[in-house]
Amino acid sequence: MPENSISDESAVMQARSRHPEFVERLFSTISARYDLANHVLSGGLDFLWRRRATRVVRRWSPHRVLDVATGTGDLALALQLACPEAEVIGTDFCEPMLARAREKGLVKTVRADACALPFRDGEFDVVTVAFGLRNMESWSGALLEMARILSAGGHLLILDFSMPAAPLRGVYRLYLHSLLPRLAAFLTQEKSAYAYLGASIEQFPQGDTMCALLLRNGFDEPRCERLSGGIVSLYTARRAPQQL
């Protein structure tokens, strides 16, 4: 596959992956097997990625944290443990995923669309989103909403997939487009599960491009930390003064 191209079929899947009805239907279908699939497909590295994210958030000494696109609540639950003095709320628009999060012990959940969050301006001092922004219908719209609900000096943390540099890139691309969709279909018992993933990762802003997107949508001081050879990136930023 050429360096910056995706197949026509993958392009169609990538476009569909940001359509709200598609996202809700897919994740509702696989909610019961979602955690298993994530742990297996990441080779267990997802535990390390969340541990790094919680360490960053804990340094901020938060009082009120919103985990957007919380899914089955793995990051929100990790934050509950790491920051016991903070109130942690998980929000997602897929109710079956939220039900799993509550079963696992997430105390507070709210069903909501990330592009129309039902919270007051400046209500949180930390907002997190792990592996969710990439699937949102409008990246800018979601980021503006996150900036809106952050208090003065509030922090944003984004954890999402990215493409590593060569020589790992070629091997990783083969895994994304060939092996991973087959494994995901087997693990979730859903034929189309994660068929969109490779294309969505390749098209998602990353590195300096993501930092520029943050600067354009209500944030400053963006930083990018590459994890696991660059297959995941952790971004942090603060609410920009002009948003206050």
N, C-alpha and C positions, 0 to 999 in steps of 0.2 A: 504493500500500500504506500503511495507517495507520502512524503513527510507531513504535509499539511492538508491532506485530503481525506474524505470519507466516502464510502460507497453511496449510491443514490438511495438504497434501502436504508442504510444507517442514517442518512440525512433525514429521511422521512420519520424514522423512529425518534431521532433527536428532537425534531419539531414537535412530535406528539408528546414527548416526555415532559414538556412544559405546559401542556394543556391541563387545566385543573381537573376536568372530568376523568381524563386518562390516569392522572396521578392518583386520584382518590380511589378509582376502581382497582387499579393494580395493587396498591398497598393494602386496601381492604381485603383483597383476595389472598394475599400472602402474609397477612399479619401474624398468623399462628406460627409460621416457620421463618419469619423475618430474622429473628435473632440468630438462629442456627445458621442460616445462609450467610449472614454477615461475618460470623466468627470463622466459618469454614473458608469462605471466599477470600478473606483477608489473611488467612493463615494465623489468626489470633492477634494480628498486629493492631486491630481496632482497640483492644484493651490498652495498649501502649499509647495510642494516639489520644484516647480519652484521658489517660493519666496525665499526659503532658498538658492537655487543655485545662484540666482541673487545677494543676499546679499554677498555671498562669492566672486563672481566675482567683484563686485563693490569695495570691499576692495583692490583688486589688481590694481585699477585705470588704466584699460586697454586703449590702443589707437586703437588697431585693433583686433577684435574678429572674429573667425570663429566658427560657430555652425555647426558641422558635423552631417549628418543624421537629418537635421532640420525638416523634415516632413512638417507639415502645419505651422511651424514657431512659435509655442507657446513660446518656450524658447528664441529664437532669438528676438521675439517681446518684451518679458519681459526685455531682456538685452538692447534693444533699449531705453526703458523707464528708466531703472535703471542707464544706463551709456550713457547719451545723448552726451557726449563729444567723445565717441568712435565710430568708424566705425564697424558696425556689418554686417557680411555676412553669409547667410545661404546656405549650400550646401546639396544636396540630389541627388540620381540618379533616383528618381521617379518624372517625370515631373508633373503629375496631383497633387501630394502633393505640389510641389513648386508653382504651379499655385494658389492653395488655400492660401499658405503663402503670395503670392503677393497680392491677393485679400484682405487679412486681414491687409495689410500695411507693410509687410517686404520689405524694400527698395531695398536691394541687394541680389540676389540669383544667384547661379551657379550650373548647373547640373553636377554632378561628382560622381565617385565611391570613397568611402572613402579609398580604398586601392591604389588609383592612383590619388591623389589630384593635380589639375593643378595650383599649386602655387609654388613660389620660396622658396628656403631654408630660414628659419628664417623670413618669411613674417608676422607672427602674434605674438602677445605677450600673447594671451589667445586662447585656443581651448576648446570648450565644446562639449559634446555629451550626449544627454539625451534619454535613452531607445532605443538606436540604435546600440551600439557596440555589444550587445548580438546577433543581427541578421546578423552581418557581416561575410563574408566567412572566413576571417582570422583575428582573434583578434590581433595576433602579427603583421601581415602586416599592419593593420589599425593603431595600436599604433605607429609603426615605422614611418609611414607617418605623423602622428600628431606630433611626436617628430621632424621630419625633418623640418616642416614648422614653428616650434616655434623658436622665437628669444632667445638669451642668457638670461637665467633666466625666460623664459616663463612658464606660468602655464597651466595645464590641469585640467579640471573638468569633471568627469563622473558621471552621474546619471542613475541608473538602478535598476531593481528589484533584490531582494535577498530573501532568506528564513529565516523567523524569528525563534527564539528558541522556544522550548516547554514552555508552553502548546499551544501557539498560532500556532505553526507549523502545528499541525494536522488539526485544523480547516481551516487554510489557504490553506493547500494542498487539502482539500476537495473542497473548493471554486474554486481553480485553475483548477482542473481536472474535476469537475462536473458542477457547476453552471455557472462559467464564460464563458465557450464556448457556452452554450445555450443562455445566455444573449447577448453575442457578435454577434451571428448569427442573433438574433432578431433585434438588434440595427443597424447592418450594412446591413441586408438583404443579407448577404453572408454566406452560410452554413458553410464553412470551416474557417471563420474568427476567428483568435486566437485559433484555435484548437491545435496549436503547443505551445502556450504560457507557459502552465504549465511545459512541459518537457524542454523548452528552459531555463526557470528560474532555474529549479533544476540542470541543467548541466552547467550553467554559473558560471565562477569563482567569488568568493565573499570573502569579508573579507581579511584575510592574504593571501589567494591564489591569489586574484586580485592584492594585493600590490606586491607580488612576480612577477607576470606577468608584472607589470609596471616596476619593477627594471630590468627585463631582456630585456626590449624593449625601452630603451632610456630615462628612467625617474628615478628620485630619490626623496627622501622625500615623499613617498606615505603615505597617511592618509585615513582612512575610518571612516565615520560618519553614524551611523544607524539612519534611520528616520522611524517614524510610527511603532515602535515596531520591526523594522528590515525587513519589507516587501520591503523597498527601501534602498539602500545604496548610499551615496555620497562620491566619491573618489576625492582627489586632489593630484597633484604631480607637480614637476618641471622638466624641461628639464635637463637631466644629463650633467655634464661637458664634458664627453667624446663625446657628440653629437655636441659640439661647434667647 
